């Protein structure tokens, strides 16, 4: 696909009209993102925990034995669907399936597995009809932000770009920059 083509697509996503989804679903408790994830886990019939973590740069992340939600985040209804299909229906399911095989390589991942995992998880969001222009804009912003950072922009430069040029509010711009700069630009967000 190449960097130039990825940036071209990211800029198209950023230019598309977008509406913010109402954020009304709490992370934990009745009627929460946790409940949606637990329902998705129950569909597959395996053990997997759902917990809240205080220090995360992502709103959610799948690990080897569960899914973590970022403390303090309030989700939209479509966010919950995305979390269910992305984190559980794709990441956790493929990890669980890999553990069922005698060849341990499938459990740790083959070369390029991150791109396969994230591409597949985004595809799952699209198949669930939960991929919105706002979500695509955030993915595009991460791509543009990483390109800017690799070219020498600092956190504040990328933040201003997200607010001034790409119309993100300051909270979303900060979150995007946090994802761009985590790990000193060694970030899986570059593969989205």
HUCOR-V530679 format. One record per helix or strand of 3 or more residues. SS is the DSSP state (hx for helix, st for strand). FROM is the first residue (numbers start at 1). LEN is the number of residues. Records with the same first field share a line. If there is no record, write none. Layout:
SS->FROM-LEN, FROM-LEN
This chain:
hx->3-13, 33-12, 77-23, 105-4, 113-15, 133-18, 155-11, 170-16, 188-4
st->49-5, 60-3, 66-5
